Amino acid sequence: MRGAIQKLTIGTYKDSDYEKRIQNGAFKAFINPTGYSVTYKTELEPGSVPGTAKTDLKYVASPSTDLQLEFLFDGTGVTEANSGIKLINKIKGKAFKKTSVKDQVDAFYKATGQVSGPIHKPYNVILNWGDFEFKGVLAEFTVEYKLFDNEGQPLRAIGKAKFSESISPKLEAAQKKNESPDVTHKRTIQAGDTLPLMTESIYGDSKYYLEVAKINNLINFRQLKPGQELFFPPLEKVS
C-alpha cells in the first residue's frame, strides 16, 4: 500500500529564531509544485595584481540562499478530495464545495507576505516538503491568472514565489555548533553512503571510520543499509 502524497506545507513563526511558532501548517498546497530551484550565492572581491591577465577573486561572504517555486491554484474542484463525485460524496456524507482561487491565494499570502498586526511585519516561515526544509521570508510573489468563469472570477492561477533564507545570529551559531566534530551526530544512511565518506564529512578526515564502525557495532561496514542510523561521537572519543 502506498503512503499518502506529502503536500508542501508552510508554518509561520514570529521571528528568525524560529522558536515561537504562530501556526503549524498555516498553508498547505492543494497541488504540489512541479519542482523548485535553490540559488546559492558567493560574494567575491577581485584582487588584481599589476601585470597579470587573470583576476584572483577573494571570498567575502555567503549571502542568503534563495528558493523559487511555482504554485498552481485551481478553483475548478479537481484538487479537492472526491471532487465532484456525487456518489462517493453522498456515501461519505460530504457536501462537495470548491475552494476558490481567491481563497487559496489569500491563504498563501496571509501565511507568507501579509503584515501581521501583533508583530508589525510578515511572518518568518518554514517550508517543508518531504525531507526538504527551508527557513526564510517571502521576497517576491507574482500571481498570473489563467482561466475565468462566465462571471469573470478566476478559476486557475500560477503563483511564482521567491523566498530568501533568514536565520538569526543565535540560530546560525547553534547550527554551527551542531555541525562541529566536537559534538555527537546521528545520521540516517542514504543509498550510496559509505562509512569513510560519512566520517570525512563529519570529522574532516576519513581515518576514523574503523572507530565509528566499532562504536556502532558494525560487523561489515562495507554493506550499510539505507535507513539505518549511525552515531558519530565527539572527535576526542574516536581519536
Secondary structure, DSSP 8 states (H G I E B T S, - for coil): --------EEEEESSTT--SEEEEEEEE-SS--S-EEEE---EEEEE--TT-SS-EEEEEE----EEEEEEEEE-SSTTSTTTT-HHHHHHHT-------HHHHHHHHHHHHTS-BTTTTB--EEEEEETTEEEEEEEEEEEEEEEEE-TTS-EEEEEEEEEEEE---HHHHHHHHHHTSTTS-EEEE--TT--HHHHHHHHHS-GGGHHHHHHHTT-S-TTS--TT-EEEE--HHHH-
